[in-house]
Amino acid sequence: MKRRLSMLLIVFMLITSVQATSYGASITSDMPVPEFSGAGLDRTTANIIPGYLKGYELLVNSYFNDLEGSTYLEDVTRMSALGVVKKQGDMYFRPEEAITGYEALQLLVRLAGREAVVQQRVLDNSAGMSVQAVTGLFNEEYLAEANTLNILTNDEERNLTSPVSREVFGAWIARTIGLTPTYGDQSNIFGFNDWGEVTPLYRSIIESLMTTQIMSAGNDGNFRPKGTVSRGEAASILAEASKQVYGNLGITEYYGLVTAVDGTNVIENGENISQKTIYVQNVDGTLTGLRMTDNKTTSQKRNMVVYKNAVSDARALAIGDEIEYLVRNGEVIYANAVTTDALIEKLTNVDETKKDTITYFGTIHDIITTQRWIGGQNVETTRVRVMNFDGEIFDITVDTDLYTGIKNDVVVFKDKAIGGIAGLEIGDQIQYVVSGTKNVIYINAQAFDSYKVSGTVRYVITDTVTGEKRLTIFGYDDIIREFPVADWTSVTINSRYGTLEDLISGQDVKLLINKGYIVDVDSETFTDNPAYIPEEGKIRMGEVFQLFNDGVLVKLNSGEMYQYKIDDDVAVIKGGNTINFRALKEGDKVKLYFDTIYTDKVSRVEVEGIERLVKHVYKGQLAEVNEATGMITLNRAMYLKNDSWTVLDDYTKEIKMDAAMEIFAGNTAVPVNKLLRNYKNNTVYVVVEDHYGVEQGTKLAIKTNGELVTSDSIKRLDKPISSFEMNNKMNVAMTEGTIILKDGKLVGQQTLGVKDKVVVVAEYASGINQANVIKIVTARDDIFSNVYVGNIEYTGPNYFSLKNYAGVTNNMFDDVEDEVSDRFYTTTDTIITDVTNYQNPKTLTPNQLFNGSYGASENEDKNSKGLDDKRYYAFVVENEDDEVIQMNIRFKGLIDGQNIDDNVTKDSQIAGEINEVTESFIFTRGIVEEVDDYWNRIKMTDSNDWTGDLGEWTVNTVDTYFEYEEVYTIFIKNDHEATYKDVKPGNQLYIMRIKEQAYVVFIEED
């Protein structure tokens, strides 16, 4: 890209005269937002520019027989149109021939605009000379004029009839266009393999030529300073250099889109003139008519040279062509039908002096058409609602007078064709240019030119002159990269908003690059000691995919698989504790440290804790996908609880999308920009992780057929074809989109094993049961998953609801659900005990719970301190059928001595109080050795405590004792209510306790 990109930092920002509001919620058609209107295509206002008076002669001068298929054709054509390259008496250019010193000086004198002076001097002194003598006189005069212009030095006047060297030719060009030598940073020239061959006198000027990209090295990295310059190469270099002196030559450069072509015949002063006008919508919002004429009476032709994959004239241009055109002395002399990308570059990098023109990027979310009366006219308004990259919402409106048909339409380029706003569709990604009058002058509908890069931060720097920030990363492909950062770039760290200054060396980042600039940074870190990272080291982040005896296979955050060997002496840290790497599990998020950037030897491993466990799998109808805010919205939302779906209290559920969220329909990956367009209202399944305290979707599977939910153990497993058979004889196929969960983590198919108990959510597709969700239930480790705590919100005849509730995942309490409540069902066998009065506990039937004052609204007390509505708090244990086995309830507090409702003043504070309790619980398992009925004390041997940070049972070095209370402690055995009397030596117990006080005990036969 040869022009400055500083405007790119502005184009995504709002012009200050337009005030708009960013909406995080879903977009509705009746939402009032700022709007832009169509600029219209009124050709009566176009600025008419005639073709070159001697257009035919110019065209003849620009055509050569030997340039067809040449890489230099476009550049030679341009320089011929400018009058720099001219024919030498035949129709051949001979692009491969080396250019001599005299030929080079001719081109440069013409480039300097001094051709007429030389021609006049030759005309004055050439009378009676032979052709050979005239040629010599021309050479002398070109040389004389070059000396006058200080193009060459006395030492460079030697051997001008021989080929000129590259370094000398470069010096002559630089002097011609007034390019200043660079004496400071000469990194470009010293980057040549053969820089030592460059004459020291020319090094500074060649550095400037390289910086401005007028000259470059070859593909082999050599500049070849003493090498020759071919005629074609000279034309190419001059074409780039000429842009530096357009102003001196009286040339103005324009860019635009051909929107109409009109042809007509007119009579002027009795002369018959054929007239053709090419209308161009310019990138600055103006409309120009390029008028070509053919005077049939005088044979005079106004035309221009056109390059459109070949040399032609104005007849080659058509509607939809994106053109660069040059105007000199009020006449258009040259037009180049450029590629789409070239025009988009000009749109994006519009001249900095045009402060009232700005480019936006967004996605179309709605198109609305309405009719209304305005000033006695029936007007139809088409309203295109756009969500920009930065979250701003605008309407682009086009009005059509239904009586006259006049329409202030917008130029729309889509699918390589020109059209109006009627060609746009919901979901289109568009780039649109707005003038200071708030008129849209151009829309380009195409997928944004962006890509993602993953790596780790090395450093962030700020240019002291321009203020531009640049981020350097070490990529997962072991390449160091540096990118400029757009001013409006969004930075998130662990799902929270941050700044570039918050990034630390070694931090894992995913960068979204658009047109060379960073526009989004998504980062995470669970590093306790960032300074550990060696200065020349690197970090790799990913998740454990498979375990081996001497290492692990890791799926890196970039998506690549890589196997690492881990020596026995390598420190593996989890939750601040050192563990053996064999304690790792599939799905564990890990950070691998390396002492140097070019080694694959792991020097340290850190294992992520519970902050990235799967919180829920949600199901619902896909209602909205907002790429700008990164949110998806589900209607009729529910979540998977054990082996069934539980409906949320709220009809809709908004989920933040992880930057790397995987989206699949079976084995087909679905781009996020096609998700809403192709699958709106489809049922989808979304895995949501508790991403550092923020719910974040990490994988989405799309359902296209009916659903069934079943659970059983795996009988037969066929990994090569990704399928298995369950004991219930159901065959299940897995796809790339199948969501597989184990131990609260999203894992791969390789973690499945024969005899694993699984819950399968599948659909019947193509003759097979295709799994969308598989939940692996680890034996015994999930025994507490049916334990819940919370406050009773309301009661029914056979149910009650808990709000501020929490369940147990992977032997640890989840965070309290404070926004939704969950319904629990009772039976006639359910044991309910009100333990508010320790001395006088009450045993209730479900009917008594319903008819008693146990709902929150039934205990209003505005005269007391704390909350007006007092609550009952509950421990609840369910069976596998989601029926309550036993529950203990207590007024105002979850445990004895706690008085939540009198101590807090807002409902929102309850969750924090309950969280403090649940964080105190310890989960223990062991074998009963002794039962002491007198002291209500049980001794266990071979006991283990669950260590959440390590994700494993940790062996206790001494025997464990715990106390039970006949009132407080819930005993469960074989999914039924039990008592302490059911505890026998040799039983395996699973205990949920605070210190030595047991609250829930599960009894298992040894």
Buried (B, 14 or more C-beta within 10 A) or exposed (E): EEEEBEBBBBBBBBBEEBEBEEBEEBBEEEBEBBBBBBBBBEBEEBEEBBBBBBBBEBBEBBBBEEBEEBEBBBBBBBBBBBBBBEBEEEEEBBBEBBBBBBBBBBBBBBBBBBBEBBEEBBEEEBEEEEEEEBBEBBBBBBBBBBBEBEBBEEEBEEEBEEBBBBBBBBBBBBBBBEBEBBEEEBEBBEEBEBBEBBEEEBBBBBBBBBBBEBBEBEEEEBBBBEBBBBBBBBBBBBBBBBBBBBEEBEBBBBBBBBBBBEEEEEEEEEEEBBBBBBBBBBBBBBBBBBBBBBBEEEEBBBBBBBBBEBBBBBEBBEBBBBBBBBBBEEBBBBBBBBEEEBBBBBBBBBBEEBEBBBBBBBBBBBBEEEEEEEEEEEBBBBBBBBBBBBBBBBBBBBBBBEEEEBBBBBBBBBEEEBBBBEBBEBBBBBBBBBBBEBBBBBBBBBEBEBEBBBBBBBEBEEEEEEEBBBBBBBBBEEEEBEBBBBEBBBBBBBBEEBEBEBBBBBBBBBBBBBBEBBBBBBBBBBBEEEEBBBEEBBBBBBBBBBBEEEBBBBBBBBEEEBEBEBEEEBEBBBBEEEBEBEBBBBBBBBBBBBBEBEEEEBBBBBBBBBBBBBBBBBBBBBBBBBBBBBBBBBBBBBBBBBBEBBBBEEEBBBBBBBBBBBBBBBEEEBEBBEBBEEBBEBBBBBBBBBBBEBBBBBBBBBBEEEBEEBBBBBBEBEEEEBBBBBEEEBEBBBBBBBBBBBBBBBBBBEBBEEEBBBBBBBBEBEEEBBBBBBBBBEEEBBBBBBBBBBBBBBBBEBBBBBBBBBBBBBBBBBBBBBEBBBBBBBEEEBBBBBBBEEEEBEEBEBEBBBEBEBBBEBBEEEEEEBBBBBBBBBBBBBBEEBBBBBBBBBBBBBBEEBEBBBBBEEBEBBBEBBBEBBEEBBBBBBBBBEBEEEEBBBBBBEBBBBBBBBBBBEEBEEEBBBBBBEBBBBBBBEBEBBBBEBBEEEBBBBBBBEEEBBBBBBBBEE
